Amino acid sequence: MNFEFATAGRIVFGWEAFEQLPRMIKELGSKALLVLGREGRYGEVLSARLADLDIASLAFRVEGEPRFQTVEAATAMARAEDCNVVVAIGGGSVIDAGKAAAAMATQYGSLLDHLEVVGAGRPLTASPLPFIAIPTTAGTGSEVTRNAVLDVPEHRVKVSLRSPDMLPRVALVDPALTLTVPPEVTAYTGMDALTQLIEPFVSLAANPMTDGLCREGITRAARSLEAAFRDGSNREAREDMAVASLLGGLALANAKLGAVHGFAGVLGGMFGLHHGAICARLLPFVMEANIAELQIRGDGDQTMRRYREVATMLTGDPNAEVHDGVAWVRDLCARLAIAPLRLNASQADQDAVIAGAQRASSMKGNPVPLSEDRLRAILAAAD
């Protein structure tokens, strides 16, 4: 057995942990680029507190999905203003934009030199600026991953800037920041977190360390995702989901994902759908397809045991079978009002989705190869 485990240099978790942030920034730099969401939440308060510590700062807002041009603009600002630390406060899109800007601010070449798929995919040539990630949603786990997913609309794809050096210097997770997340976003991000716990647990690269993280995270998400959706002020549920999201990020960064994420990057790039909504809709159909394929092949006993364990963790029934887990996820999606994809895709677009999913790096972690017909059936069921 061979595996390795790498994560953020420091993980700080807890209620009101955000209060520690100014001191953390001061330890890493003297001028901060604050990468914020569309509304700039927490920016003014943090900037004022940094000024009290003689730390200069300036803000960059990410309006939506982090696009190629978004990262180029943030990188240009960091360079022009001689920033020496980058801080991202927001959802996965904001964190990915900040992570990419911190990486590119120190490179000699262009973003295209280093982007996968649409660029040259070359390794980074210099260490990124120190980067601190503070999630305000419980979903992506981007605060502890080594890549940034960027939207390239011209190519209708989402691609990654990826390097082990891109792991944040500090990941600060404060469940209090998620208390005001609306129900729909809670549902989508929470289902993303659950997917990022189930897929690494059954992936080809699962290992003892990620297994433990996934078991803990699946249990917490199963008992608390719907509760957080129903009552955003439920502190216990919000804490559980913040933990689950963090553990999912740790797991996916050190194991692999699967067919849900193989599809998700392609669908998000082509149709502009919310990543969590895609994952939520696809998860039960991918689980069902994987189980069916494993049963046909008859050589996946270990993975079937894992799917049975997933069913037990989700349902709380020690006698649960694999299809009970699929049914539980499908029922949860119904209670969370997860809508069909409704792609209205042409045959050519459907073919492109299937081809793109087959090439996706996430698909390489799926526990069993899925044929084109099987992938097409998943897409049709989710639509």
C-alpha positions in Angstrom: 0.0 0.0 0.0 1.4 3.4 -1.0 -0.2 6.8 -0.3 0.8 10.2 0.8 -1.2 13.0 2.6 -0.7 16.7 2.1 -2.9 19.6 3.2 -2.9 23.2 4.3 0.0 24.3 6.4 -2.3 25.0 9.3 -6.1 24.3 9.8 -7.9 26.4 12.4 -11.5 25.4 13.1 -14.1 26.8 15.5 -16.8 29.3 16.3 -15.5 32.8 16.2 -12.2 31.6 14.7 -12.5 34.5 12.3 -11.4 36.8 15.1 -7.9 35.3 14.8 -7.6 36.3 11.2 -5.9 39.7 11.4 -3.1 38.3 13.5 -2.6 35.4 11.2 -2.3 37.8 8.2 0.2 39.9 10.1 2.4 36.8 10.6 2.6 36.3 6.8 2.8 39.7 5.2 2.5 43.5 5.4 0.2 44.1 2.5 -2.8 41.9 1.8 -5.0 41.4 -1.3 -8.5 40.6 0.1 -10.4 38.4 -2.4 -14.1 38.7 -1.6 -17.5 37.7 -3.0 -19.8 39.9 -5.0 -21.1 41.8 -1.9 -17.7 42.2 -0.4 -18.8 40.7 3.0 -16.3 41.0 5.8 -14.0 43.1 3.7 -14.5 46.5 5.4 -14.3 45.1 8.9 -11.2 43.1 8.2 -9.5 46.0 6.4 -10.1 48.3 9.4 -8.8 45.7 11.8 -5.7 45.2 9.6 -5.1 48.9 9.6 -5.0 48.8 13.4 -2.1 46.4 13.0 -0.4 48.6 10.4 -1.2 46.1 7.6 -2.3 47.7 4.3 -5.0 46.0 2.3 -7.0 46.3 -0.9 -10.1 44.4 -2.0 -10.8 42.5 -5.2 -14.4 41.2 -5.7 -15.3 38.0 -7.6 -18.7 38.5 -9.2 -19.5 34.8 -9.9 -17.6 31.8 -11.2 -13.9 32.5 -11.3 -13.1 33.1 -14.9 -9.7 33.1 -16.7 -10.0 36.9 -16.9 -11.0 37.2 -13.2 -7.7 35.6 -12.1 -5.7 37.7 -14.6 -7.2 40.9 -13.1 -6.6 39.8 -9.5 -3.1 38.8 -10.4 -2.4 42.1 -12.0 -3.7 43.9 -8.9 -1.6 41.9 -6.6 1.5 42.6 -8.6 0.9 46.3 -9.2 0.2 46.9 -5.5 3.1 44.7 -4.3 0.9 42.5 -2.2 2.8 39.9 -0.3 -0.1 37.9 1.2 -3.5 36.9 -0.3 -6.7 36.3 1.7 -9.9 34.8 0.3 -13.2 35.0 2.1 -16.1 33.4 0.4 -17.4 30.3 -1.3 -15.5 27.9 -3.5 -15.4 30.3 -6.4 -13.8 33.1 -4.3 -11.3 30.8 -2.7 -10.3 29.3 -6.1 -9.9 32.8 -7.5 -7.7 33.8 -4.6 -5.7 30.6 -4.7 -5.0 31.1 -8.4 -4.1 34.7 -8.0 -1.7 33.9 -5.1 0.0 31.3 -7.4 0.2 33.5 -10.5 1.4 36.6 -8.8 4.9 35.1 -8.5 5.1 33.4 -11.9 7.1 34.7 -14.8 4.8 33.4 -17.5 1.1 33.7 -18.2 -1.9 31.8 -16.8 -2.2 29.9 -20.0 1.3 28.5 -19.5 0.1 26.6 -16.4 -3.6 25.8 -17.0 -4.7 22.3 -17.8 -6.5 21.3 -21.0 -6.7 24.7 -22.6 -3.2 25.7 -21.7 0.3 24.2 -21.6 -0.2 22.7 -18.1 3.4 23.5 -17.1 4.4 23.3 -13.4 4.7 26.5 -11.4 8.2 27.9 -11.5 8.0 29.9 -8.2 6.4 29.5 -4.9 3.0 31.3 -4.6 2.4 34.1 -2.3 1.2 33.0 1.2 -2.5 32.3 0.9 -5.2 32.1 3.6 -8.6 30.6 2.8 -11.7 31.3 4.8 -14.9 29.5 3.5 -18.3 31.1 4.0 -20.2 28.0 2.7 -20.0 24.4 3.6 -19.4 22.5 0.4 -16.3 22.7 -1.8 -13.5 22.1 0.7 -11.4 24.3 -1.5 -9.6 25.7 1.6 -7.6 22.5 1.8 -7.1 21.5 -1.9 -4.2 22.0 -4.2 -6.0 23.3 -7.3 -8.2 26.1 -8.5 -11.1 25.4 -10.9 -11.5 28.2 -13.4 -14.2 28.8 -16.0 -13.0 29.4 -19.6 -16.3 30.4 -21.4 -14.6 30.7 -24.8 -13.9 27.0 -24.7 -17.1 26.1 -22.7 -15.0 24.2 -20.1 -13.9 24.5 -16.5 -10.2 23.6 -16.1 -7.8 23.5 -13.2 -4.6 25.4 -12.2 -2.9 22.7 -10.1 0.2 22.4 -8.0 1.1 21.0 -4.6 2.5 24.4 -3.8 -1.0 25.9 -4.1 -2.2 24.3 -0.8 -3.2 27.3 1.4 -0.8 28.3 4.2 -3.8 28.6 6.5 -7.3 27.3 6.3 -9.6 29.0 8.7 -13.0 27.5 9.1 -15.6 29.3 11.2 -19.1 27.8 11.2 -20.5 31.2 12.2 -19.8 32.5 8.7 -22.3 29.9 7.3 -25.3 30.8 9.5 -26.7 33.3 6.9 -26.3 31.0 3.8 -29.8 30.7 2.2 -31.5 27.3 2.0 -30.9 26.7 -1.7 -27.2 27.4 -1.4 -27.1 25.3 1.7 -28.6 22.4 -0.2 -26.3 22.6 -3.2 -23.1 23.1 -1.3 -24.0 20.5 1.2 -24.7 17.9 -1.5 -21.3 18.8 -3.0 -19.7 18.1 0.4 -21.5 14.8 0.6 -20.5 13.8 -2.9 -16.9 14.7 -2.0 -17.0 12.3 0.9 -18.7 9.4 -0.9 -16.6 9.5 -4.1 -13.2 9.4 -2.4 -14.4 6.6 -0.1 -15.2 4.3 -3.0 -12.5 5.6 -5.3 -9.6 3.6 -6.7 -7.2 5.8 -4.6 -9.0 5.4 -1.2 -6.5 4.9 1.6 -6.7 4.5 5.4 -6.3 8.2 6.1 -8.9 9.4 3.7 -11.2 6.5 4.8 -11.3 7.8 8.3 -12.1 11.4 7.1 -14.9 10.1 4.8 -16.5 8.0 7.5 -16.6 10.9 9.9 -17.8 13.3 7.3 -20.5 11.1 5.8 -22.0 10.5 9.2 -22.1 14.2 10.0 -23.5 15.2 6.7 -26.2 12.5 6.8 -27.5 13.7 10.2 -27.2 17.5 9.6 -27.6 18.5 5.9 -31.3 18.6 5.9 -31.4 20.2 9.4 -29.2 23.0 8.1 -31.4 23.4 5.1 -34.6 23.6 7.2 -33.1 25.9 9.8 -30.0 27.9 8.9 -29.6 29.1 12.5 -29.1 25.5 13.8 -25.6 25.8 15.1 -25.1 22.1 15.6 -26.1 21.3 12.0 -24.0 24.2 10.7 -21.0 22.9 12.6 -21.5 19.4 11.3 -21.6 20.6 7.7 -18.6 22.8 8.1 -16.7 19.8 9.4 -18.0 17.6 6.6 -17.0 20.1 4.0 -13.5 20.4 5.4 -13.1 16.6 5.6 -14.4 16.2 2.1 -11.7 18.6 0.8 -9.0 16.8 2.7 -10.3 13.5 1.3 -10.5 14.5 -2.4 -7.1 16.2 -2.3 -5.5 13.0 -1.1 -7.6 10.3 -2.9 -9.6 10.7 -6.0 -13.2 11.6 -7.0 -15.3 9.8 -9.6 -17.9 10.0 -12.3 -20.1 12.7 -10.6 -17.2 15.1 -10.8 -16.1 13.7 -14.1 -19.4 15.0 -15.4 -19.6 18.1 -13.2 -16.7 20.0 -14.7 -17.9 19.5 -18.2 -21.5 20.3 -17.5 -20.6 23.4 -15.5 -18.4 24.7 -18.3 -20.9 24.0 -21.1 -24.1 25.0 -19.5 -23.2 27.3 -16.6 -24.9 25.2 -13.9 -24.1 25.5 -10.2 -21.5 22.9 -9.4 -23.3 21.7 -6.3 -26.6 21.4 -8.2 -24.9 19.2 -10.7 -23.4 17.0 -8.1 -26.6 16.7 -6.2 -28.6 15.6 -9.2 -26.0 13.2 -10.5 -25.0 11.5 -7.2 -27.8 8.8 -6.9 -27.6 7.9 -10.6 -23.8 7.5 -10.5 -24.0 5.4 -7.4 -26.7 3.2 -9.0 -24.6 2.9 -12.2 -21.5 2.0 -10.4 -23.3 -0.6 -8.3 -24.9 -2.2 -11.3 -21.6 -2.4 -13.2 -19.9 -3.9 -10.2 -22.6 -6.5 -9.9 -22.2 -7.4 -13.6 -18.4 -7.7 -13.4 -18.6 -9.7 -10.2 -15.1 -8.7 -9.2 -15.8 -5.7 -7.0 -16.5 -7.2 -3.6 -14.3 -4.7 -1.8 -16.0 -1.7 -3.4 -19.5 -3.3 -2.8 -18.6 -3.6 0.8 -17.8 0.1 0.8 -21.1 1.0 -0.8 -22.8 -1.1 1.8 -21.0 0.8 4.5 -22.0 4.1 2.9 -25.6 2.9 3.0 -25.2 2.1 6.7 -23.8 5.5 7.5 -26.4 7.3 5.5 -29.4 5.4 6.8 -28.2 4.6 10.3 -29.4 1.0 9.7 -26.6 -1.6 10.3 -28.4 -4.0 8.0 -28.7 -1.6 5.1 -27.9 -2.8 1.6 -26.2 -0.9 -1.3 -29.5 0.2 -2.9 -30.8 1.5 0.4 -28.0 4.1 0.2 -29.0 5.1 -3.3 -32.6 5.4 -2.2 -31.6 7.6 0.8 -29.7 10.0 -1.4 -32.5 10.2 -4.0 -35.1 10.9 -1.2 -32.8 13.5 0.4 -32.5 15.3 -3.0 -36.3 15.4 -3.2 -36.6 16.9 0.3 -33.9 19.5 -0.6 -35.8 20.4 -3.8 -32.9 19.5 -6.1 -34.2 20.1 -9.6 -33.5 18.0 -12.8 -30.6 19.4 -14.9 -33.0 20.4 -17.8 -30.1 20.8 -20.2 -32.1 21.0 -23.4 -28.9 19.8 -25.1 -28.6 18.9 -28.7 -27.3 15.5 -29.7 -23.9 17.1 -30.5 -23.8 18.7 -27.0 -24.7 15.4 -25.4 -21.9 13.7 -27.3 -19.5 16.4 -26.2 -20.5 16.0 -22.6 -19.9 12.3 -22.7 -16.6 12.7 -24.4 -15.5 15.4 -22.0 -16.5 13.3 -19.0 -14.6 10.3 -20.3 -11.4 12.5 -20.5 -11.9 14.2 -17.1 -9.2 13.6 -14.5 -11.9 12.9 -11.9 -13.3 10.0 -13.9 -9.9 8.2 -13.4 -10.8 7.6 -9.8 -14.2 6.0 -10.4 -14.2 2.6 -8.8 -15.3 0.9 -12.1 -15.0 1.8 -15.8 -18.3 3.1 -17.2 -19.2 2.6 -20.8 -20.4 5.4 -23.1 -23.9 3.8 -22.9 -23.8 3.8 -19.1 -22.7 7.4 -19.0 -25.4 8.4 -21.5 -28.0 6.7 -19.3 -26.8 8.6 -16.2 -27.1 11.9 -18.1 -30.5 11.1 -19.4 -31.8 10.1 -15.9 -30.4 13.3 -14.4 -31.9 15.5 -17.1 
